[in-house]
């Protein structure tokens, strides 16, 4: 995410500088063209007011003079429009002969009409050279701006990346250290709850304490997985999804039996050997979190279905329940940390991190998760993951 942010900042900075360079270039081009036009008009005016005959026009110019008697003389090698220029009204105008553009000035001196034409080709070439120079400067400035922006963005995010890495390691270390004492506490609480010499009230409190310690251990496991699973690509291995789902189903068998809920695993024969490349503990925890979420929202007598299918290069792991369902408008909210939907509930309040962790794990494996269901029709969560390349 930090790298994407740095790249986005670099691109935005480069585009902003490129826009500034474009505006400066356009302003320079317009200013140069205006100055050039003024110089052309001034040059035409000087020649038109000082010319006496058409014998020796300045380089790049042509002259036509119409006498009061009606006789018209034209300078040697003058373009075709020169002779007709003296018939035009007095003033400046643009003319064209073939592929050549001309700027013309017609003046009236004591009954004599004088037309002076200037070949604009050298001036146009000058503008083209200026345009090419501005384009080259724009490209060079854009490349330099992109390089500087990338370098500065990388330097800017380094402290943040270091802080996030330190935070991740702290969460991982703290979670790891908490697991052992929580396990001991959970075991001791279970042993106390199984004693036969306890009154009903104390026994109920101890069973509640067992559930609380288990929930706390789950939260610690989620924190540990969230801190490590997304950041250790070197741990990737080939994961058989069918075996993983059966393993999860077996691990929740005792809990589901105690709640009177059936957990079935349905495997498409064509997907029996489908596998993906990823971090197995993270994927197992993600599937377990979906099944655990379904258990928490399933009523006695209900059924939770775990299925594995394949569609082209995509593997799909689906966890469906027959519980109270959910509101489609609340589906996105379910994946926000510590958020609790209103529609998918059977009286058990979750910890608010499990489904958020599932999405993070799935996205870390280049996949995505979809949600389906409706109130009274159960809920369906599907993990879409890319299939691993063949051995």
Secondary structure, 3 states (H helix, E strand, C coil): CHHHHHHHHHHHHHHHHHHHHHHHHHHHHHHHHHHHHHHHHHHHHHHHHHCCCCCCCCCCEEEEEECCCCCEEECCCCCCHHHHHCCCCCEEEEEEECCEEEEEEEEEECCEEEEEEEECHHHHHHHHHHHHHHHHHHHHHHHHHHHHHHHHHHHHHHHHHHHHHHHHHHHHHHHHHHHHHHHHHHHHHHHHHCCCCCCHHHHHHHHHHHHHHHHHHHHHHHHHHHHHHHHCHHHCEEEEHHHHHHHHHHHCHHHHHHHCCEEEEEECHHHCCCEEEECHHHHHHHHHHHHHHHHHHCCCCCEEEEEEEEECCEEEEEEEECCCCCCHHHCHHHHCCCCCCCCCCCCCCCCCCHHHHHHHHHHHCCCEEEEEECCCCCEEEEEEEECCCCC
